[in-house]
């Protein structure tokens, strides 16, 4: 139940081949202001689809993949995603490599988390204080949520990749991002850039951290390298990031980083 004096809005947006769920609350903004913010988010996620979709022949990414344009002629947002992909590729020693796919550059393993963070910024500009953006396993969270007028962390469950009805791990998150990769919505679809075969490093990989784009990319990379990717989290750039991974063969989980799961 929403406490008195709190505006609360939810939305489901069909885009990116999935459904983006949005949940926002505010003790200072009105319901009308939140609705304007949601309208801006709807426009934005469809804009992202028009720019970054690999399925739309007229998207900027499709033009890049066909080498009809060069990255230097692209907008700031496209160059930002391109550079973020390069950073993640270097950090994961090539386990995440959007250039090592059929057809050319494909940022799909990073752009949903990146865009979810941008959606949070839009909503905050319209007064939202408590935000959850869920883009098919890539979540951006701000400000916790209200329970009986008290702010509590968002409680995010990770489901069993072999049984979607079973939650196998739970995390408490006030602010930041959590991204999970696995054979959930699209089956076994992540390729190993080293072999160009289906990734076999993990059954499911969840990453928690302050930045949605990097969490998204790391989760994808851990599907490729599995336990070999644990060493990445010793890098200074990842001191605020955590991982919880279900192994491919042993069906056991391992974790690393400061964000401990709830027992």
C-alpha positions in Angstrom: 0.0 0.0 0.0 1.3 3.4 -0.9 1.6 5.7 2.1 -0.7 8.8 2.2 0.9 11.9 0.6 3.1 9.7 -1.7 2.6 9.7 -5.4 3.1 6.3 -7.0 3.2 5.3 -10.7 3.9 2.2 -12.6 4.3 1.4 -16.3 5.0 -1.5 -18.7 6.7 -0.5 -21.9 7.0 -3.0 -24.8 10.4 -2.2 -26.4 13.8 -3.8 -27.1 12.1 -7.1 -27.8 11.0 -7.3 -24.2 8.9 -5.4 -21.6 10.5 -2.6 -19.5 8.8 -2.3 -16.1 9.0 1.0 -14.3 8.0 1.7 -10.7 8.3 5.2 -9.2 7.3 7.0 -6.0 7.8 10.5 -4.7 6.9 12.3 -1.5 7.5 15.7 -3.2 6.3 15.4 -6.8 2.7 15.0 -7.8 1.3 12.0 -9.7 0.9 14.2 -12.7 4.6 15.2 -12.6 5.6 11.5 -12.3 3.3 10.7 -15.3 5.1 13.4 -17.4 8.4 11.7 -16.4 7.1 8.3 -17.5 6.0 9.8 -20.8 9.5 11.1 -21.3 10.9 7.6 -20.5 8.6 6.0 -23.0 9.8 8.4 -25.7 13.4 7.8 -24.6 13.4 4.0 -24.7 11.9 4.0 -28.2 14.5 6.5 -29.2 17.2 4.1 -27.9 15.6 1.3 -30.0 15.7 3.4 -33.1 19.4 4.2 -32.6 20.8 0.9 -31.2 18.6 -1.9 -32.5 20.5 -4.5 -34.5 17.1 -5.7 -35.9 16.1 -2.4 -37.5 17.9 -1.9 -40.8 17.7 1.9 -40.5 19.2 2.2 -37.0 22.5 3.9 -36.5 24.0 0.6 -35.2 22.8 -1.2 -38.4 24.5 1.5 -40.5 27.7 1.1 -38.5 27.5 -2.7 -38.9 27.2 -2.3 -42.7 30.0 0.2 -42.7 27.8 2.8 -44.3 28.9 5.3 -41.6 31.9 5.6 -39.4 31.9 6.0 -35.6 33.4 9.5 -35.8 30.3 10.8 -37.6 27.9 9.4 -35.0 26.2 11.3 -32.2 27.7 11.7 -28.7 25.4 9.0 -27.3 26.5 6.4 -29.9 30.2 7.3 -29.4 29.7 7.0 -25.6 28.3 3.5 -25.9 31.1 2.6 -28.3 33.7 3.8 -25.9 32.0 2.1 -22.9 32.0 -1.1 -24.9 35.7 -0.7 -25.5 36.4 -0.2 -21.9 34.4 -3.3 -20.9 36.2 -5.3 -23.5 39.6 -4.3 -22.2 38.6 -4.9 -18.6 37.3 -8.4 -19.3 40.2 -9.3 -21.5 37.9 -9.8 -24.4 35.3 -11.9 -22.7 32.9 -9.1 -23.5 33.6 -8.0 -27.1 30.8 -6.4 -29.2 33.1 -6.3 -32.2 33.6 -10.1 -32.3 30.2 -11.0 -33.5 28.7 -11.8 -36.8 27.7 -8.7 -38.7 29.9 -6.3 -36.8 29.6 -4.1 -33.7 26.7 -5.2 -31.5 26.4 -3.3 -28.1 23.3 -5.2 -27.0 25.1 -6.7 -24.0 25.7 -3.3 -22.5 23.1 -0.8 -23.9 20.1 -1.9 -21.8 21.9 -1.3 -18.6 23.2 2.0 -19.9 19.7 3.1 -21.0 18.1 2.0 -17.7 20.4 4.4 -15.9 19.4 7.2 -18.3 15.8 6.5 -17.6 16.4 7.0 -13.8 18.0 10.4 -14.6 14.9 11.4 -16.6 12.5 10.4 -13.8 14.6 12.1 -11.1 14.3 15.3 -13.2 10.6 15.1 -12.8 10.7 14.5 -9.0 10.8 10.8 -8.7 12.7 9.8 -5.5 12.3 6.0 -5.4 12.8 4.3 -8.8 13.0 0.8 -10.2 13.7 0.2 -13.9 13.6 -3.4 -14.9 14.7 -4.1 -18.4 14.6 -7.9 -18.7 17.2 -8.7 -16.1 19.0 -5.3 -16.1 17.7 -3.2 -13.2 18.6 0.4 -12.2 17.5 1.4 -8.8 17.4 4.7 -6.9 16.4 5.7 -3.4 15.0 2.4 -2.2 11.2 2.2 -1.9 8.7 3.1 0.7 7.2 0.6 3.2 4.8 2.2 5.7 6.4 5.6 5.2 9.9 4.2 5.8 12.5 3.9 3.1 13.7 0.3 2.6 16.1 -1.3 0.1 14.7 -2.7 -3.1 14.7 -6.5 -2.6 15.7 -8.1 -5.9 15.5 -11.9 -6.5 17.5 -13.9 -9.0 15.6 -16.8 -10.5 16.8 -20.3 -11.2 17.9 -20.4 -14.9 16.3 -23.9 -15.1 13.1 -23.0 -13.2 11.8 -19.5 -13.5 9.3 -20.1 -10.7 12.2 -20.5 -8.2 14.1 -17.6 -6.7 17.6 -18.9 -5.8 19.2 -15.7 -4.4 18.1 -12.3 -3.1 19.9 -8.9 -2.8 19.1 -5.7 -0.9 19.9 -2.6 -3.0 19.2 1.0 -2.2 21.0 2.7 -5.2 22.8 1.2 -8.2 22.3 -1.5 -10.7 21.9 -5.2 -10.9 22.2 -7.2 -14.1 21.7 -10.9 -14.7 22.6 -12.9 -17.8 21.6 -16.4 -18.5 19.3 -18.6 -20.6 16.1 -16.9 -19.4 14.2 -15.0 -22.1 16.2 -15.9 -25.2 17.7 -19.3 -24.3 21.4 -20.0 -24.9 22.3 -16.9 -27.0 25.6 -15.5 -25.6 28.6 -16.3 -27.8 32.1 -16.8 -26.5 34.2 -14.2 -28.5 37.3 -16.4 -28.0 35.7 -19.4 -29.8 32.6 -18.0 -31.6 30.7 -20.8 -29.9 27.9 -20.7 -27.3 29.3 -19.5 -24.0 29.8 -22.2 -21.4 31.4 -20.3 -18.5 28.2 -20.1 -16.4 24.5 -20.9 -16.3 23.7 -17.5 -14.8 25.7 -14.5 -13.8 24.5 -11.6 -11.7 26.6 -8.4 -11.2 25.8 -5.6 -8.7 27.4 -2.2 -8.9 26.9 1.6 -9.3 26.8 1.7 -13.1 24.2 -0.2 -15.2 26.2 -0.3 -18.4 29.2 -1.9 -16.8 27.1 -4.3 -14.7 25.3 -5.5 -17.8 28.6 -6.0 -19.7 30.2 -7.8 -16.8 27.3 -10.2 -16.4 27.6 -11.1 -20.1 31.3 -11.6 -19.8 31.0 -13.9 -16.8 28.7 -16.1 -18.8 31.7 -16.5 -21.1 34.6 -16.9 -18.6 32.8 -18.1 -15.5 35.2 -18.5 -12.5 38.1 -17.2 -14.7 36.4 -13.8 -14.5 36.7 -13.6 -10.7 40.1 -11.9 -11.1 38.6 -8.9 -12.8 37.1 -7.8 -9.5 40.5 -7.1 -8.1 40.9 -4.2 -10.5 40.5 -0.7 -9.0 37.6 0.1 -11.4 35.6 -2.8 -9.9 36.0 -2.3 -6.2 32.3 -1.4 -5.8 31.1 -4.3 -7.9 30.0 -7.8 -6.9 29.2 -11.0 -8.7 27.0 -14.0 -7.9 27.4 -16.8 -10.5 26.0 -20.2 -11.0 28.6 -22.5 -12.5 27.8 -24.3 -15.8 28.7 -27.8 -14.9 28.7 -28.2 -11.1 25.4 -26.3 -10.5 26.9 -24.6 -7.6 27.2 -20.8 -7.0 30.1 -18.6 -6.1 30.3 -14.9 -5.3 32.9 -12.1 -5.0 32.8 -8.4 -4.0 31.3 -6.3 -1.2 27.6 -6.8 -2.0 26.8 -10.0 -0.1 23.6 -11.9 -0.9 20.9 -12.4 1.7 21.2 -15.9 3.1 
